[in-house]
Amino acid sequence: MKEIQISTEFITLGQFLKLADIIQTGGMVKWFLSEHEVYVNGELDDRRGRKLRVNDTVEVPGVGAFIVIS
């Protein structure tokens, strides 16, 4: 599981995908979430504004698993 460090209280799923180098630009978020399954803490989620906090996990089948750290 790859660790992704944040320096704020939370990060949105859209910002996270860019920070984790899963997508190149913020403009790709909506398309990516419509074409790929993204699991946040084990639950399917397609909301780019979903707030992720420390210890949340994000899994993208075929891409990898990530955990938010501070």
N, C-alpha and C positions, 0 to 999 in steps of 0.2 A: 504494500500500500504506500503510495507516494504522499509525502506530507506537503501541504500548501500552507505557507505562513501568511497570516493577515496581521495588520497592525491596528485595526479598528475593531469595534464591538461585533460587527457583522459585515458580510459581503453578500451581494446578490448573486444568484445562480449565474446570471449573465456575466457579471464581472469575474466570477470564479472560473468559468469556462475559458475566458481570455487569459486570466492569470496562470492557469494550469497548462497553457499552450495547447488546448484542445481545439480552439478556434483562433483565427488570426485577428479578426476585428469584431467590435461590438455589433456591427451590422449583420453578422452571421448568426447571432444568437437565436433569433426567431426561426430561421430556416433550420438550424441545427436541432433545435428542440422539436420541430415538427417531423424531422427525418430520423431521429435517433431516440432510443429509450434512455432516459436518465433517471437513476434511482438516488433519492436523498434519504439517508438513514433507512434504506431498505424499501422505501415506498416510491412508486413511479411518480414523477413530478415533471410537468412541462411549463412551469411558471418561471419566466426569466427573472422576475422580481422576488422570488423565494429567498428569504433571508437565511444565510448560513452562518452559524456561530461556531466557536471553538468546539472541537470534538465531533462535529457533524461529519458524516461520511457521504461521499458522492461516488457512485459507480456508473460507468458508461460501458456496457458490454462491447467488447472488441477494442476498447481504448484503454481502460484501466480503472483502478480504484484509488480514491484519494481521501485524505482526512485533513480537516481544517485544524491548524495549530496556531498558537499565538506567539 
